[in-house]
Amino acid sequence: MALAMAALLVSEIAQMRAIDKSNALRSDSLTALVFQFEREFLRTRQALGEALVSRTENDADALSLRYDIFLSRLTLLRDSPSVALLTGREEYRKVFAGLEPLLVEMDAALSDRPIRFAGLANAQKRLNTLGPDVQALTLAADSEVALLLEHQSDAMGRQNGLIVWLTIAQLALLTIASGALVMRHRRLEAERRAMEQLTQELREARFRAESASRGKSQFLANMSHELRTPFNGLIGMLDLLQSTPMNAEQTDYVQMARTSAGHLLTLLNDVLDLSALESGKLSLKSTYVAVPHVLADVAALMQPLAKSKGLEFHIDLPQAVLPLVFVDETRLKQILFNLLNNAIKFTEIGHVHLKVFEAMRMEQTIALEFEITDTGIGMDSQTLSRLFQRFSQGDDSRTRKFGGAGLGLEISQSLARMMDGEITVRSVVGTGSTFTVKVRVPFHPGLSAAAANSPLVQPNPVTQEPTVTGEGATADVVTQDMRVLVVEDHPINQKLVAVLLRRMGCEATFCENGEQALDWVQRKPFDMVLMDVNMPVMDGLTATRAIRALQGAASKLPIVVLTADVMNDANGQALAAGANDFLSKPVNADRLRALVGKYAGEKTFELS
C-alpha cells in the first residue's frame, strides 16, 4: 500500500510538471513567436517595396522603424527557450542562413543618410526569396507544437491511466488489508476465546490441584493422627512391658517388637517430612541453643546403638568456645541422627566419629561443619551420584542386606539447605565414608556455651556410656502430688498416660473431651493440663482458648498439648491457641517427665 501511494504521488508530480510546462508554452508560445516573426517579415518586405517605389524620406523612416521591429522579433525568436523545439529542424537552419546576408545588406543600406536605395533592391530580392522559407518555418513551428501537445496529451493520458490503476490497486490493497484485518480480528478473537477457555481450564485445574493438595494434606494429617494414636499405645505399652520382670526370651521378643515399632515410626516421620517439604509447609523453628547440649542428646541415642555393634563412637568438639547458635534444634538433630544411623548401619568393624568444626565466624553468622566419618562399606561413584535422590539407597539390589526407604538423606539435604548449608560426601569402596554437614546460622554475640563446652562425651565409647553434664543432664524433679487433668478420648492412651503419671507420683484426673475439661478446671484445682486435640464434642484447641478466656487462676493453668497430629503446623496452632508446650505422640516418657517437672515448681493453682 505504501508503494502504491508512492507511485501515485510520483505520477501526480509528473502531471503537475506537465501542466506547468504547458502553461509555460501558452505564455511564451512558439507558434506566437514564429507567427509574429513571419508577420514582421512580411511587413518589412512590404515597407521595403513601398520605399523603393516612392524613394521619399518618410518611407525611408518608416522602413527603418519596421526593420527595427523585425530585428526585435528576430531576436525574440532566436533567444526564446521555446525555439529549442525548432533548432534541430531544417526549416529553422535555412531561414537563419538566408537572414545573415540579408541583415548585412539591410544594416549597410539603412545606416547611411540619405538611404542608399540601390542597396535595398538586392535586399528586396533576398526577402522575396526567404518568403517561402519563413512560411515553412511557421508550418514547422505549428507541427512541433502540435506534436508536443500530442505527446503531452498522451503522457497525461498515460498518467491518468496509471493513476486510475494505482487507485484501483490501492482500493484492492485496502480491500485485501481490510479482509486481512477482519481475518486477524477473528483469529485474535478465536485465540482470545481459546485463551479464556484455557485460563478457565487452568483455573479449574488449579482449583482441583489445590483441592487435591488440601485433600492430600488432610489425608496425611488424618493418617498421621490415626497411625500415631495406636503407635502411642503400642510403643508406650512396649516400653512399660520392658520395665516389668521378664525372662530373656520375652525381653528379646519385646525388644524386637520395640525396634520394629520404632522403625515404622521413623518411616512415618520421613513420609510426613517429605510431604511437608514438597508443599512448602515445613518451616524451621529456631531458638538459641548450645551446640554441645545438642551433641549430648545425639550421643545419648547413638552411643548405645554403636555399642551394640561393637563400634567405637565418640564426638570431638572444637577447642574454641562456641557461642549459642540460632537454629532449629530438632531438625539439626534429625540430620545428625540420619547420618549417624546410616554410618552405624553400614559399618560392621571399626569406628564412627562425629567431629565439629567452626569453619568461619562473621559479624552475625557462624559457619559450622559436622563431619561424620565411618569405616563402613563405602560407596562407588555411581552410588554417590544418586545418593541424595528420593528412594535411593547405598545398596538397592534385590539381595541388599540393609533396609530403609531411602528418604532420610534427601530430607537431611533439604533441611541443611534450609539452614543455608548443604551435605557433601566423599567415600571409598571398602574403606568408609565421610559426610560433612555445613550450616550457616546466626549466633548470639553476647552469650556463649562455655560451660557446655566442657567434655560432653568421654572418649572411651565402647566400654563406657556417654557422660552428659550441664543442661543436657536429666535432673530429678519433684513431681509428687502433681494434680494433672488429662483430656484424652482414647482408652489405651488414657491407660498409658495414667501409668506414666502414677510412676511420677502424680494425681491424674481423666476426661474425654474439651467440654468436660472446661467444666473440670472450674470445679477442681489442677497444677497442669495434658490436652489432646482431636476429640468429640469440643476439640482441644477450642477448649484451650475457652480456658484462657476464664476468670481467675484457672485461666493461667499450664496447658501442654499432647496430640498425634504433627501436620499443618500443629505446634504453632497449639501455641497460638494459648498452650504452654507441645508434646507429640507417641509419648516419650522422659520428655513427659521433663514437662511435668517443669511446671511442678508452679503448683498449686487454687480456684478463686
N, C-alpha and C positions, 0 to 999 in steps of 0.2 A: 504494500500500500504506500509506503514511503517512497519507493522507487517510482511508482505511478504518479504520485504527486510531484516529484522532482521533474519527471519528463513533461508533465503538463505545464509546470512553471517555465521550463526551457522553451516550450512551444509558444507560450503566451509572450515571453520576452522577445522571441524571434518575430512574432506577429506585430508586436508593438514597434520594433525597429523597422519592419517593412512599411508600416503605416507612416512612421516618421519620414522614411525615405521618400515615400510617395508624396507626402506633404511638401517636402523639400523640392521635389520636382515641380509641384504646382506653383510654388513661389518663385522658382528660378527655372522655368520650363525651357527645355532645349528647343522645342518647336517654336516657342515665342522668340527666342534669340535668333534662330535661323530665319524665321519669318520677318522679323524686324530688320535683320541684316539684308535680306532679299529686297524688302521694301525700300530701304535706303539706297541699296544698289541701283534699283530702278529709278528712283527719284534723282540720284546723282547723274545717271545716264541721261535722263530727260533734261535736267538742268544744263548739262554739258551740251546737249544738242541745241537747246534754245540759245545758249551763249554763243555757240559757233554760228548760228543764223543771224542774230542781231548784232553781235560783237560790240555791245554797249557796256558802259561801266557798271550799270545796275545789274545786268545779267551776270557780269563777272563777279560782282559781290555776292549775288545770290548763289552762284556756283561755288564760291569759296565756302560760304556757310553750309551749303548742302554737303560739300566734300568733308568738312569738319565733322558734321553729324555722322556721315558714313564711316569715317575713321573711328569715331567713338563706338559705333555698333560693331565695327570690326574688332576693336579691342575687347569689347564685352564677349563677343563670340569666341575669341581666341583664349581669353583668360578665365572664362567661366568654368567651374568644375563640371558642369553638365555636358560640356563639349567632349569630355573624355569618352563618351559613347561613340563619337564620330571620328576621333583622331586616327583610328585604325582603318577607316574606310577610304576607298579610292577617290570618291567624290570630294571629301574634305581636302585631301592632298592636292588634287587637281585644281581646286578653287584657289587655295593659298599659293600654289605655284604660279598661277596666272596673275594673281594680285601683285606679286612682288615687282615686276617691271612696270605694271600699271601705276602703282603707287609712286615709283621713282619718277615717271614721266609727269604725273599729276602734280607731285610736290615741286618739281622743277618749273613747270609752267605757271603754277599759281603763286609761286614765291616771288616772281618778278612783277613789277608795276611799270607800265601797264602790262596786263597779262599777255603772254605770248600765245595767241590763239592758234598759231601754226602748230605748236607742240601739242595742243589739245586735240587736234584732229586725229593724231595717231592713237591717243588715249581713248577716243571715242570708238575707234575700231576694236581696240582691246576689250572695252566694255561690252560691245556687241558680241564679241567672240565669247566672253565669260558668261553671258546671259544664260545659255542652256546649262552650263555647269553649276551656276548658282541655283537654278531651279532643281537640278538633280540633287544638289546638297539639301535643299528643303525637303524633297521627297525622301532622301536618305534619313534626315532627322525624324520625319514622321514615321518612317519604317522602324527606326531604332526605338523611338518612344513607344510605338505600338507593341514592338517585341518585348520591351521592358515591362510594359503594363501587363502583357500576356504572361510573362514569367512571374511577375509579382502576383497576378491573379491565380496562376497555377500553384505558386508557393503558399498563398493564403488558403487556397482550396485544400492543398495537402495538409497544411497546419490545422485547418478546421476539421478535416477528416481525422487527423491524429488526435485532436482534442476530443472529438466525438468518441473515437476508440478508447482513448485514455479515460474518458468519463465512463464509458461502458465498462472498461476494465476495473475502474475504481468502484463502480457500483457492484460489479461481480465480486471484487475483493471484499467490499463491505458486506455483501450477502454471505460470502463464504465465512468471513470473520464473525458475522452475526450468528451464522449457523454453528460455527466452532464454539463461540461463546455460549450459545444455548446448550450445545452438547457438553461443554465443560461444566456449565452450571448444573446440568442434570447429573453428570458424573460426580461432581462435588457433592451434590445433594444426596446421591446414592451412597457415596463414601461417608457422608455425614451420618446418614441413617444407619449404615453398617457400623460406623464408629460408635454411634449411640447404642446400637444393639450389642456391640462388643463390650462397651463400657457397662451396659446393664448386665451382660453375662458375667463380666469380671466382677461387678459389684455383687452379683448373686453368688459367684464362685467364692469371692472373699467372705461373704456372709456365711456360706456353707463351710468354708475353711475355718473361719472364726468359731462357728458353731461346733465344728468337729474338734477344733482345738480346745474349746471350752468343755466339750463332751469328754475329750481325752484327759484334760486336766481333772475334770470331775471324776472320771473313771479311775484315774490314778490315785486321786485323793481318797475315793471310796475304797479302792482296793488296798491302798496303803493302810487305811484305818482298819479295814476288815482283816487284813493279814497281820498287822501289828497287834491287834487285840488278842488273837489266840497265841501269837508269839510271846506276848507279855505273860500270859498264863503258862505257856509251855516252858519258856526259859526260866521264868520265876520259880515254877514248881521244880524244875530240874535242879536249880541252884539250892532250893530248900531241901530237896532229896539228897543232894550231895553232902549237906551238913548233918544228915542223920546217920546213925550206925548202919554200915553195910559191909558185906563181905567183899573180897577182892573182885569176884566176878561181877557182882552188882555194881560196884564202883566203876569197873571198866565199861559196862553197858551204859551207865548213866553218863560217863564222860564222853563216850562216842555219840550218844544222843545230844548231849550239850554242844559238842563240836559241830555236829550236823545242823543243829538249830542256829548256831552262830554263823555258819556258812550261808544258810538260807537268808538270814537277816542281812548279812553283808551284801549278798546278791540283790536283795530288795532295795537296800540303800543305794547301790550303784545304779540300778534302773531308775529310781526316783531322781537321783542327782543328774543323770544323763538327760532325763526328760526336762528337768528344770533348766539345764544348760541350753538345750535346744530352744526352749520357749523364751529364754532370756529372763527367766524369773528367779534365777539363782543369784543372790547378791551376798557380798561379804559383810559380816557384822563384826567390825574391827573394834578392839579395845587395846589399851596399853597392857602388855604382858611382858614377863621376864622370860627370855629365851631358855635359861637353864631350867625353869619350872616346867616349861613345855616339854623339854627333853627328858625331864624326870618322869613325866607321865608316859612318854613314849617308851622309856627304858622299863618302866614297871610292867608294861604289857609285852614288850618284845623280848625282854630278858628270859622269862620262863620258856617262851617258845623256842628260842635259840638253845637254851639249856637242855630242853627235851630231846634235841637232836645232837647234843654233844658239841655244839659250836661255841667258839669264843666270840663274845659280844661285848663291845664297850663303846662309849661315846667320849669323844675328845672335844673339849671347849677351847676357845682361843684364850691366850694369856691375858689379853686386854679386857678391861671391864666393859661388858656390853650394856648399852642403855636399854630402857624399856622401849619396846617397839610397838607400833600401832598396827595390829594385824588381827585377822580372824583366827583365833587360836584353834578352834575346832577344825577349820579347813586346812590349816598348816599341819596339824596332827594327822589329818586324813591323808595328806600327801606322803608324809613320812611313814605312816602305818602301811600304806600301799606298797611303797618302795622297799621298806624293810621286810615286810611279809613276803614279797616276791624274792628278795635276796635270800632269806632263810629257807624258803620253799625250794629254790633251785640250788642250794648248797648242801652237800652231804658231808664234806670234811673241810675243816679249816676255820674260817672266821667270817664274821660280818661286822664291819666297823662303820660308825657314823661320826664324821668329823665336821666341825662347824668353823667357817672362816668369816672374818669380816673383810669383804672384798674392797669396799670403798665407803667412806663416810663423807657426805656432802653437807650443805648447810641445813637442809631439812629432812633428808632421807639417808638411809643406810642400806647398803647392798650386802646381803648375807648369802653365803653359799653353804649348803648342806650336802656333803659328799658321802655317799653310801658305797662302800667297797665290799665285795664278797669274793670268795674263792670257789664259785659255783661252776656250772657247766659252760657258761659263756654263750656268746651268740655270734653267728657269721654276719656278713654284710647284708645279705638278703633279708635276714630276720630283723636286723637293725632298721632297714629301710621302711618296714611296715609295723614297727614296734608300737607306735602311738596311734595306730588306726583301730577303729572300733572292731571288737571281737577278735583282734589279732593276739596271738599268744606266741611265746618263745618256741613252743613245740605244738604244732597244730595237726600232727599226723594222727591217723586212726589208732596208732599204738602209743599215743602220748601217755606219759607217766604222770604228768602234773595236771590238776584240774584248774578250773577258773573260767569265767565268762569272757574274759578279755576286755573288760570295761575300765578297770582300775587305772591303767596308765593313761588312757585318753582323758578320763576325768581329772586325774592328777595334773596332766599337762594344761588342761583348761583352767584349773584353779591357779596354777602357777602363773599363767599369763594374766589372769585377773589381778594378781599381785605384782604386775609389771615385771614379770620374770619368765623363766622357761626351765624345762628339764632337758638336759643333754646326757648322752650316754656314750661310753666307749667300752668295747668288750673284745675279748679274745677267746675263741672256742677252746674249751678245756682248761682255761686259766682263771676266768672270772670276769666280772663286770664292775663298772663304776658309774653310778648315776649321780649327777650333780644337779641339785635344785637351786636355782638362782632366783631370789626375790628382791625387790626394791621397795621398801616400806618406810613410812615416816617414823621418827623416833622422838622421844621426849628429851629435849636438850637439858632439862634440869634434874632429871631423875635417872638413876642407873640401877642395875641389878647387882650391885657389888656383893651384897650378902648372898645372893643366889648364885654368884659365880664361884663360890666355893665348890669343891668337887662334889658333883651330884651322884656320879656312878663310880663306885670303886672299881679299879681296873683288873679285878680277878673274876671275870664274868662266869666262868664255868662252875666254880665251887661256891660262889657267894652271890646272894640276891642283891640287887642294886639297893644302895642305901640312899634314901631321899631325905634331904634336910630342908629347913626353911619352910616357905609357904607351900611347897609341894608335899609336905608330910601330911598324913591323915591324923588329925588331932582327936582325942577323946572328947566328946561333947556331952553335956548333961541334958539328956532328953527325958529323964524320969518325970512321969506325971504330966507330960505334954498332952494337952487336950486338942485332938485333931479331928476335924469334921471331914470325912471322906465322902465326896459326891461322885458316885460310880454306879452305873446300872448293870455292869456285867458281873455275875456272881463269882466267876473264877478270879477275876481281878480283885473283887472285894476280899476274897479269901486270902489272896497273895499279899495285898497291902495290909490286911489285918495281922498276918503272921509277922511281916517285916516290922510294923509299928509295935507289935507286942514285944518283939525282941529288943526294941529300943526302950521299952518301958513306957510307951505312950498309951494314953486312953483314947481309943478310936470310937467315933460315932459315925454310922453309915446312913446315907440316904440315896435315893435312886434318880433324882432329877433336880434341876435348879430351883424349881418352885419350893420343894421340900427344904433345900438348903437355905433359901431366903427365910423360910419360917423358923428353921433351927437356930440360925445366928441371932434371931431376935428373941428367942426364948431361953437360950443357954449360952454361957460364956465359953469361948474357944480361944486357943492360942494360935491356931493356923487352920487353913482350909486347903485340902487337896481337891482340885476341881477338874472333873472330866469335861470335855467339850460337847461331844455328840451324845445327847441324851433325849429321851422323850419329854413331853410337856414343856420344859424350858431348858434350852441348851446352856452350856457352861459360861459362854461369853456374855449372854444376856443376864445370867444370874450374877456374874461378876460386876457388871455395870449396875445392876439393881442394888447389890450390897454396898457399892461405893456411893450410891445415892442416899443411903440411910443416914439417919442422925445418930450421933453418939459414937461410942467406942467400936461398935460393930462395923462401922464403915471403914475403920482402919485395920481390920483384920488382915494379916499376911495371907495372901492367896497364891498358891502355886498351882498353875495349870498343868494337869497330868493327862496327856492325851496321846492317842495313837496317830493323830493327824499331824504330819510333818510337811505337808504340801501347802501351796497357796499362802506362804508366809505366815504359817500358823503361829510362830513365835511372836512376830511383830503384831499380829492381830490380838494375841493374848495380852501383851504388854499395853497395847492401845486401849484395851477394854478395862484396864486397871489392875491386872495381875502383877504380882511382885516378881515372880520367877516362872520359868517354863521348864517342864520335865517331860521328855518324850518316852513313849513306851517302845520296847519293853523296858520295864523299870530296872534301873541299876541300883542295887541295894546301897552301895557306897555313896552314890550321888544323892539318893533319898535321905540317907543318914546325915550327909553334909547339909542338906537343905533344912532338915528338921533341926539340926544343931544350930544352924544359922539364926533361926528365929526363936530358939529356946531362951536366949537372953532377953527377948522382948515380951515374954509372958508376964503377967497374965492380963488378958483383956476382959474386964468385967463389964457387964451390962450396966448402962446408966439408968 
